[in-house]
């Protein structure tokens, strides 16, 4: 699926069936997973509807809720008919 963030279209491939994945991601890990810059990841995490939260000074992203957010905010891939 494709997702448009701040005018930039990206392809995300998070696998919801991974049983050994971590429950949370750091902003750096989010940027790596989505192949976006760290600045874009911080902008994304600052959005009200994005599944991020703070523990002390650490900004974390809930992995399961991230997948749901991506599914809700992704553009369907269009195939020519």
N, CA, C and O atoms as CSV, one atom per row, in Angstrom:
chain,resi,resn,atom,element,x,y,z
A,1,UNK,N,N,0.832,-1.180,0.000
A,1,UNK,CA,C,0.000,0.000,0.000
A,1,UNK,C,C,0.875,1.241,0.000
A,1,UNK,O,O,2.009,1.216,0.480
A,2,UNK,N,N,0.343,2.314,-0.537
A,2,UNK,CA,C,1.064,3.581,-0.558
A,2,UNK,C,C,0.447,4.537,0.442
A,2,UNK,O,O,-0.757,4.499,0.696
A,3,UNK,N,N,1.270,5.382,0.998
A,3,UNK,CA,C,0.851,6.366,1.983
A,3,UNK,C,C,1.477,7.692,1.608
A,3,UNK,O,O,2.659,7.748,1.268
A,4,UNK,N,N,0.701,8.758,1.665
A,4,UNK,CA,C,1.232,10.077,1.365
A,4,UNK,C,C,1.411,10.849,2.656
A,4,UNK,O,O,0.448,11.080,3.388
A,5,UNK,N,N,2.654,11.251,2.940
A,5,UNK,CA,C,2.991,12.009,4.140
A,5,UNK,C,C,3.641,13.305,3.719
A,5,UNK,O,O,4.682,13.299,3.062
A,6,UNK,N,N,3.038,14.412,4.092
A,6,UNK,CA,C,3.608,15.719,3.817
A,6,UNK,C,C,4.012,15.848,2.347
A,6,UNK,O,O,5.083,16.360,2.023
A,7,UNK,N,N,3.130,15.372,1.470
A,7,UNK,CA,C,3.356,15.482,0.040
A,7,UNK,C,C,4.291,14.445,-0.548
A,7,UNK,O,O,4.574,14.481,-1.745
A,8,UNK,N,N,4.779,13.514,0.274
A,8,UNK,CA,C,5.718,12.491,-0.184
A,8,UNK,C,C,5.025,11.132,-0.113
A,8,UNK,O,O,4.554,10.738,0.954
A,9,UNK,N,N,4.956,10.404,-1.240
A,9,UNK,CA,C,4.325,9.095,-1.264
A,9,UNK,C,C,5.358,8.038,-0.933
A,9,UNK,O,O,6.434,7.984,-1.529
A,10,UNK,N,N,5.006,7.187,0.042
A,10,UNK,CA,C,5.906,6.109,0.445
A,10,UNK,C,C,5.159,4.792,0.390
A,10,UNK,O,O,3.928,4.764,0.418
A,11,UNK,N,N,5.892,3.722,0.313
A,11,UNK,CA,C,5.328,2.380,0.353
A,11,UNK,C,C,5.658,1.795,1.713
A,11,UNK,O,O,6.821,1.773,2.117
A,12,UNK,N,N,4.634,1.317,2.428
A,12,UNK,CA,C,4.917,0.705,3.721
A,12,UNK,C,C,4.701,-0.795,3.635
A,12,UNK,O,O,3.820,-1.274,2.921
A,13,UNK,N,N,5.521,-1.525,4.375
A,13,UNK,CA,C,5.458,-2.980,4.339
A,13,UNK,C,C,5.608,-3.565,5.732
A,13,UNK,O,O,6.308,-4.563,5.911
A,14,UNK,N,N,4.965,-2.962,6.717
A,14,UNK,CA,C,5.008,-3.543,8.056
A,14,UNK,C,C,4.174,-4.812,8.048
A,14,UNK,O,O,3.055,-4.819,7.535
A,15,UNK,N,N,4.700,-5.864,8.600
A,15,UNK,CA,C,4.020,-7.149,8.609
A,15,UNK,C,C,3.295,-7.341,9.933
A,15,UNK,O,O,3.946,-7.542,10.959
A,16,UNK,N,N,1.943,-7.284,9.942
A,16,UNK,CA,C,1.206,-7.435,11.194
A,16,UNK,C,C,1.277,-8.845,11.755
A,16,UNK,O,O,0.865,-9.071,12.892
A,17,UNK,N,N,1.789,-9.797,10.988
A,17,UNK,CA,C,1.850,-11.182,11.450
A,17,UNK,C,C,3.164,-11.533,12.130
A,17,UNK,O,O,3.368,-12.686,12.511
A,18,UNK,N,N,4.047,-10.576,12.288
A,18,UNK,CA,C,5.312,-10.849,12.964
A,18,UNK,C,C,5.039,-11.026,14.448
A,18,UNK,O,O,4.591,-10.093,15.115
A,19,UNK,N,N,5.306,-12.211,14.964
A,19,UNK,CA,C,4.999,-12.478,16.369
A,19,UNK,C,C,6.122,-12.051,17.300
A,19,UNK,O,O,5.883,-11.865,18.493
A,20,UNK,N,N,7.333,-11.892,16.796
A,20,UNK,CA,C,8.458,-11.558,17.665
A,20,UNK,C,C,8.859,-10.086,17.585
A,20,UNK,O,O,9.958,-9.725,18.007
A,21,UNK,N,N,8.005,-9.253,17.064
A,21,UNK,CA,C,8.346,-7.840,16.945
A,21,UNK,C,C,8.162,-7.118,18.278
A,21,UNK,O,O,7.444,-7.586,19.162
A,22,UNK,N,N,8.819,-5.986,18.400
A,22,UNK,CA,C,8.706,-5.175,19.606
A,22,UNK,C,C,7.330,-4.505,19.644
A,22,UNK,O,O,6.700,-4.290,18.608
A,23,UNK,N,N,6.879,-4.179,20.857
A,23,UNK,CA,C,5.586,-3.514,21.013
A,23,UNK,C,C,5.640,-2.054,20.589
A,23,UNK,O,O,4.632,-1.488,20.164
A,24,UNK,N,N,6.815,-1.445,20.703
A,24,UNK,CA,C,6.951,-0.032,20.361
A,24,UNK,C,C,8.152,0.186,19.456
A,24,UNK,O,O,9.068,-0.634,19.387
A,25,UNK,N,N,8.116,1.314,18.767
A,25,UNK,CA,C,9.229,1.751,17.928
A,25,UNK,C,C,9.694,3.110,18.424
A,25,UNK,O,O,8.898,3.897,18.937
A,26,UNK,N,N,10.965,3.380,18.271
A,26,UNK,CA,C,11.472,4.732,18.492
A,26,UNK,C,C,11.240,5.523,17.204
A,26,UNK,O,O,10.883,4.946,16.176
A,27,UNK,N,N,11.437,6.813,17.256
A,27,UNK,CA,C,11.283,7.636,16.056
A,27,UNK,C,C,12.309,7.217,15.002
A,27,UNK,O,O,11.998,7.186,13.811
A,28,UNK,N,N,13.513,6.897,15.432
A,28,UNK,CA,C,14.544,6.441,14.492
A,28,UNK,C,C,14.105,5.145,13.804
A,28,UNK,O,O,14.263,5.003,12.592
A,29,UNK,N,N,13.555,4.202,14.576
A,29,UNK,CA,C,13.089,2.938,13.997
A,29,UNK,C,C,11.900,3.162,13.065
A,29,UNK,O,O,11.793,2.514,12.025
A,30,UNK,N,N,11.005,4.082,13.439
A,30,UNK,CA,C,9.872,4.425,12.578
A,30,UNK,C,C,10.374,4.942,11.233
A,30,UNK,O,O,9.884,4.535,10.180
A,31,UNK,N,N,11.346,5.834,11.279
A,31,UNK,CA,C,11.913,6.391,10.050
A,31,UNK,C,C,12.514,5.286,9.184
A,31,UNK,O,O,12.345,5.291,7.964
A,32,UNK,N,N,13.208,4.348,9.806
A,32,UNK,CA,C,13.814,3.239,9.058
A,32,UNK,C,C,12.742,2.322,8.477
A,32,UNK,O,O,12.845,1.911,7.321
A,33,UNK,N,N,11.708,1.995,9.266
A,33,UNK,CA,C,10.631,1.098,8.808
A,33,UNK,C,C,9.899,1.676,7.602
A,33,UNK,O,O,9.580,0.960,6.653
A,34,UNK,N,N,9.633,2.996,7.651
A,34,UNK,CA,C,8.855,3.629,6.592
A,34,UNK,C,C,9.720,4.251,5.505
A,34,UNK,O,O,9.206,4.786,4.522
A,35,UNK,N,N,11.036,4.177,5.686
A,35,UNK,CA,C,11.976,4.745,4.720
A,35,UNK,C,C,11.713,6.239,4.505
A,35,UNK,O,O,11.608,6.721,3.377
A,36,UNK,N,N,11.612,6.953,5.638
A,36,UNK,CA,C,11.414,8.398,5.620
A,36,UNK,C,C,12.509,9.029,6.473
A,36,UNK,O,O,13.214,8.331,7.202
A,37,UNK,N,N,12.648,10.332,6.383
A,37,UNK,CA,C,13.662,11.008,7.193
A,37,UNK,C,C,13.219,11.057,8.653
A,37,UNK,O,O,12.039,10.891,8.963
A,38,UNK,N,N,14.172,11.283,9.532
A,38,UNK,CA,C,13.853,11.390,10.952
A,38,UNK,C,C,12.973,12.618,11.206
A,38,UNK,O,O,12.068,12.571,12.040
A,39,UNK,N,N,13.236,13.705,10.495
A,39,UNK,CA,C,12.403,14.907,10.636
A,39,UNK,C,C,10.953,14.627,10.252
A,39,UNK,O,O,10.035,15.061,10.947
A,40,UNK,N,N,10.739,13.905,9.150
A,40,UNK,CA,C,9.388,13.542,8.733
A,40,UNK,C,C,8.739,12.637,9.769
A,40,UNK,O,O,7.545,12.768,10.041
A,41,UNK,N,N,9.503,11.727,10.349
A,41,UNK,CA,C,8.971,10.839,11.388
A,41,UNK,C,C,8.523,11.639,12.610
A,41,UNK,O,O,7.483,11.339,13.196
A,42,UNK,N,N,9.297,12.654,12.998
A,42,UNK,CA,C,8.893,13.510,14.119
A,42,UNK,C,C,7.628,14.297,13.779
A,42,UNK,O,O,6.743,14.434,14.624
A,43,UNK,N,N,7.530,14.815,12.557
A,43,UNK,CA,C,6.320,15.532,12.143
A,43,UNK,C,C,5.109,14.611,12.200
A,43,UNK,O,O,4.032,15.010,12.641
A,44,UNK,N,N,5.294,13.397,11.757
A,44,UNK,CA,C,4.222,12.409,11.782
A,44,UNK,C,C,3.802,12.106,13.215
A,44,UNK,O,O,2.610,12.064,13.519
A,45,UNK,N,N,4.770,11.897,14.089
A,45,UNK,CA,C,4.491,11.563,15.487
A,45,UNK,C,C,3.797,12.699,16.224
A,45,UNK,O,O,3.131,12.460,17.232
A,46,UNK,N,N,3.940,13.927,15.743
A,46,UNK,CA,C,3.292,15.082,16.373
A,46,UNK,C,C,1.821,15.222,15.999
A,46,UNK,O,O,1.107,16.019,16.607
A,47,UNK,N,N,1.359,14.467,15.017
A,47,UNK,CA,C,-0.047,14.550,14.625
A,47,UNK,C,C,-0.929,13.976,15.729
A,47,UNK,O,O,-0.566,12.995,16.377
A,48,UNK,N,N,-2.095,14.597,15.937
A,48,UNK,CA,C,-2.992,14.189,17.026
A,48,UNK,C,C,-3.475,12.750,16.893
A,48,UNK,O,O,-3.587,12.046,17.897
A,49,UNK,N,N,-3.760,12.303,15.681
A,49,UNK,CA,C,-4.322,10.964,15.508
A,49,UNK,C,C,-3.262,9.871,15.354
A,49,UNK,O,O,-3.602,8.704,15.156
A,50,UNK,N,N,-1.987,10.237,15.443
A,50,UNK,CA,C,-0.910,9.260,15.272
A,50,UNK,C,C,-0.653,8.532,16.594
A,50,UNK,O,O,-0.684,9.163,17.650
A,51,UNK,N,N,-0.400,7.215,16.559
A,51,UNK,CA,C,-0.268,6.415,17.791
A,51,UNK,C,C,1.096,6.533,18.475
A,51,UNK,O,O,1.805,5.541,18.644
A,52,UNK,N,N,1.448,7.751,18.860
A,52,UNK,CA,C,2.711,7.959,19.572
A,52,UNK,C,C,2.417,8.436,20.988
A,52,UNK,O,O,1.347,8.979,21.264
A,53,UNK,N,N,3.374,8.226,21.874
A,53,UNK,CA,C,3.230,8.647,23.267
A,53,UNK,C,C,4.616,8.840,23.857
A,53,UNK,O,O,5.612,8.368,23.308
A,54,UNK,N,N,4.665,9.532,24.968
A,54,UNK,CA,C,5.943,9.792,25.640
A,54,UNK,C,C,6.012,9.027,26.950
A,54,UNK,O,O,5.032,8.911,27.685
A,55,UNK,N,N,7.198,8.512,27.214
A,55,UNK,CA,C,7.554,7.986,28.531
A,55,UNK,C,C,8.795,8.771,28.912
A,55,UNK,O,O,9.885,8.538,28.390
A,56,UNK,N,N,8.609,9.703,29.831
A,56,UNK,CA,C,9.700,10.624,30.136
A,56,UNK,C,C,9.984,11.458,28.907
A,56,UNK,O,O,9.083,12.097,28.363
A,57,UNK,N,N,11.219,11.455,28.471
A,57,UNK,CA,C,11.600,12.215,27.276
A,57,UNK,C,C,11.549,11.376,26.006
A,57,UNK,O,O,11.690,11.906,24.904
A,58,UNK,N,N,11.346,10.059,26.157
A,58,UNK,CA,C,11.320,9.171,24.980
A,58,UNK,C,C,9.986,9.244,24.264
A,58,UNK,O,O,8.932,9.150,24.893
A,59,UNK,N,N,10.027,9.408,22.964
A,59,UNK,CA,C,8.841,9.397,22.121
A,59,UNK,C,C,8.767,8.016,21.481
A,59,UNK,O,O,9.668,7.614,20.745
A,60,UNK,N,N,7.688,7.297,21.765
A,60,UNK,CA,C,7.527,5.930,21.279
A,60,UNK,C,C,6.266,5.811,20.433
A,60,UNK,O,O,5.334,6.603,20.569
A,61,UNK,N,N,6.252,4.812,19.563
A,61,UNK,CA,C,5.125,4.560,18.675
A,61,UNK,C,C,4.656,3.135,18.914
A,61,UNK,O,O,5.457,2.201,18.879
A,62,UNK,N,N,3.355,2.964,19.159
A,62,UNK,CA,C,2.773,1.641,19.343
A,62,UNK,C,C,2.749,0.930,17.992
A,62,UNK,O,O,2.142,1.416,17.038
A,63,UNK,N,N,3.409,-0.221,17.918
A,63,UNK,CA,C,3.578,-0.926,16.640
A,63,UNK,C,C,2.242,-1.395,16.061
A,63,UNK,O,O,1.984,-1.213,14.871
A,64,UNK,N,N,1.390,-1.998,16.899
A,64,UNK,CA,C,0.101,-2.506,16.425
A,64,UNK,C,C,-0.795,-1.365,15.962
A,64,UNK,O,O,-1.420,-1.444,14.904
A,65,UNK,N,N,-0.852,-0.307,16.759
A,65,UNK,CA,C,-1.688,0.836,16.390
A,65,UNK,C,C,-1.128,1.555,15.167
A,65,UNK,O,O,-1.883,2.153,14.400
A,66,UNK,N,N,0.185,1.501,14.980
A,66,UNK,CA,C,0.795,2.081,13.785
A,66,UNK,C,C,0.283,1.368,12.541
A,66,UNK,O,O,-0.067,2.012,11.553
A,67,UNK,N,N,0.238,0.045,12.588
A,67,UNK,CA,C,-0.252,-0.714,11.434
A,67,UNK,C,C,-1.697,-0.333,11.118
A,67,UNK,O,O,-2.054,-0.159,9.953
A,68,UNK,N,N,-2.526,-0.203,12.153
A,68,UNK,CA,C,-3.918,0.207,11.946
A,68,UNK,C,C,-3.979,1.611,11.349
A,68,UNK,O,O,-4.764,1.871,10.436
A,69,UNK,N,N,-3.145,2.517,11.872
A,69,UNK,CA,C,-3.117,3.891,11.371
A,69,UNK,C,C,-2.709,3.914,9.899
A,69,UNK,O,O,-3.304,4.631,9.094
A,70,UNK,N,N,-1.692,3.127,9.553
A,70,UNK,CA,C,-1.242,3.063,8.160
A,70,UNK,C,C,-2.344,2.524,7.256
A,70,UNK,O,O,-2.554,3.037,6.157
A,71,UNK,N,N,-3.048,1.494,7.715
A,71,UNK,CA,C,-4.138,0.926,6.919
A,71,UNK,C,C,-5.243,1.950,6.688
A,71,UNK,O,O,-5.803,2.019,5.594
A,72,UNK,N,N,-5.561,2.746,7.707
A,72,UNK,CA,C,-6.625,3.746,7.590
A,72,UNK,C,C,-6.199,4.941,6.745
A,72,UNK,O,O,-7.043,5.583,6.119
A,73,UNK,N,N,-4.918,5.246,6.718
A,73,UNK,CA,C,-4.437,6.448,6.047
A,73,UNK,C,C,-3.713,6.173,4.735
A,73,UNK,O,O,-3.162,7.094,4.133
A,74,UNK,N,N,-3.707,4.939,4.290
A,74,UNK,CA,C,-3.029,4.584,3.046
A,74,UNK,C,C,-3.944,4.800,1.859
A,74,UNK,O,O,-5.163,4.653,1.951
A,75,UNK,N,N,-3.336,5.147,0.757
A,75,UNK,CA,C,-4.072,5.246,-0.491
A,75,UNK,C,C,-4.068,3.876,-1.143
A,75,UNK,O,O,-3.024,3.226,-1.191
A,76,UNK,N,N,-5.210,3.420,-1.648
A,76,UNK,CA,C,-5.202,2.123,-2.328
A,76,UNK,C,C,-4.352,2.205,-3.587
A,76,UNK,O,O,-4.350,3.213,-4.293
A,77,UNK,N,N,-3.640,1.133,-3.847
A,77,UNK,CA,C,-2.797,1.103,-5.040
A,77,UNK,C,C,-3.701,0.917,-6.251
A,77,UNK,O,O,-4.508,-0.011,-6.301
A,78,UNK,N,N,-3.560,1.787,-7.201
A,78,UNK,CA,C,-4.407,1.741,-8.384
A,78,UNK,C,C,-3.736,0.912,-9.465
A,78,UNK,O,O,-2.567,1.119,-9.793
A,79,UNK,N,N,-4.485,-0.020,-10.008
A,79,UNK,CA,C,-3.979,-0.863,-11.091
A,79,UNK,C,C,-4.741,-0.505,-12.360
A,79,UNK,O,O,-5.968,-0.415,-12.337
A,80,UNK,N,N,-4.036,-0.300,-13.455
A,80,UNK,CA,C,-4.746,-0.010,-14.711
A,80,UNK,C,C,-5.538,-1.226,-15.160
A,80,UNK,O,O,-5.079,-2.361,-15.031
A,81,UNK,N,N,-6.719,-0.983,-15.685
A,81,UNK,CA,C,-7.558,-2.101,-16.149
A,81,UNK,C,C,-7.607,-2.173,-17.644
A,81,UNK,O,O,-8.266,-3.053,-18.198
